[in-house]
Each structure stands twice: as C-alpha cells, then as structure tokens.
Amino acid sequence: MEWCCAVFKGYFEMAGSRGFGVFSSTQNRSEPAFILQHRAIDPDSPIPSTDFPLSLVSDVHIQFCPWCGANLRKQYAKSYEELDRSELQIKG
C-alpha cells in the first residue's frame, strides 16, 4: 500500500490503543468512512470512577489527512479494505 504520509501510517498502526488512531470502516456502507479516533484508556483497562462524565472513545469522520491534506477516498480508493478496522468504530 502507498501511504499518503508517514504520520498517517503511524496513527493507523496505533488505532485501537490509548490515544489517537485512524482507520477506515466499511460497515453498512457502500463507500468507506475514514475515522480519526481518540481512546482515553487502553482496551481492557478498568473504567475509572469519576464524579463527572468521561468519554472513553470519540470518533470523528474525516475526508482529508489531518497531517498532509491528502483526499483519503482518492488516496486509498484501491486499498481502503486494507485499512478497514470496522470493529473499532463506536457502535450507535
């Protein structure tokens, strides 16, 4: 696969762990969705007790690479299935 930039590749490799990650999802879609995700805690970590609401996972759909500006659908038109990690997307 030809990555748009090294930073996008790095964040794809981090998807699913604590911090930021990027991936695509084809779940229930004809076109892929590209998602910038943030996870507050590592998977399987205990949920901390707080007196205030806490978002553990946040998803933002994106069309362009946040680091180099590449159009993601054009860049990955032939390889988006390799980026598909639909299981990471927030259900809802």
C-alpha positions in Angstrom: 0.0 0.0 0.0 1.2 3.5 -0.7 0.6 5.7 2.4 -0.3 9.4 2.0 2.4 10.2 4.6 4.4 8.5 7.4 2.3 10.2 10.1 -1.0 8.7 8.8 0.7 5.3 8.7 1.8 5.7 12.3 -1.6 6.6 13.5 -3.2 3.7 11.6 -0.8 1.4 13.4 -1.9 2.9 16.8 -5.6 2.5 16.1 -7.4 0.7 18.9 -4.9 1.6 21.6 -4.9 4.6 24.0 -4.5 8.0 22.3 -5.2 8.9 18.7 -5.6 6.5 15.7 -7.0 6.5 12.2 -8.7 3.7 10.2 -11.5 3.2 7.7 -14.8 1.5 8.2 -16.9 -0.1 5.5 -19.6 -1.4 7.9 -23.0 -0.9 6.4 -21.6 1.5 3.8 -21.1 1.5 0.0 -18.2 4.0 0.5 -15.6 3.8 3.2 -15.7 6.1 6.2 -12.3 7.4 7.4 -12.2 7.9 11.1 -9.9 9.8 13.5 -10.5 8.2 16.9 -9.3 9.0 20.4 -9.3 6.5 23.2 -8.9 7.8 26.8 -7.8 4.4 28.2 -6.2 1.3 27.0 -8.6 -1.5 25.9 -9.4 -3.9 28.8 -8.3 -1.2 31.4 -10.7 -0.7 34.3 -13.0 2.2 33.8 -12.0 4.9 36.4 -14.6 6.1 38.9 -15.3 9.8 38.4 -17.8 12.4 39.7 -18.1 13.7 36.1 -18.9 12.3 32.7 -15.9 10.8 30.8 -15.8 10.0 27.1 -13.8 6.8 26.7 -13.8 6.8 22.9 -14.5 9.6 20.5 -14.9 9.2 16.7 -14.6 12.0 14.1 -15.2 11.2 10.4 -12.6 12.9 8.2 -12.2 13.3 4.4 -8.7 14.6 4.3 -5.5 13.5 6.0 -5.0 15.9 9.0 -1.2 15.9 8.5 -0.6 16.1 4.8 -4.1 17.1 3.4 -4.5 14.1 1.0 -8.0 13.3 -0.1 -8.4 10.0 1.7 -11.0 8.4 -0.7 -8.8 9.2 -3.7 -5.6 8.2 -2.0 -6.9 4.8 -0.8 -9.5 4.1 -3.5 -7.8 0.8 -4.4 -6.7 -0.2 -0.9 -9.2 1.0 1.6 -10.2 -2.6 2.5 -6.7 -3.0 3.9 -7.4 0.0 6.3 -10.8 -1.5 7.3 -11.0 -1.8 11.1 -14.8 -1.5 11.5 -14.7 -3.3 14.8 -13.0 -0.2 16.3 -15.8 2.1 15.4 -18.2 3.3 18.1 -21.5 1.4 17.7 -24.6 3.5 17.6 
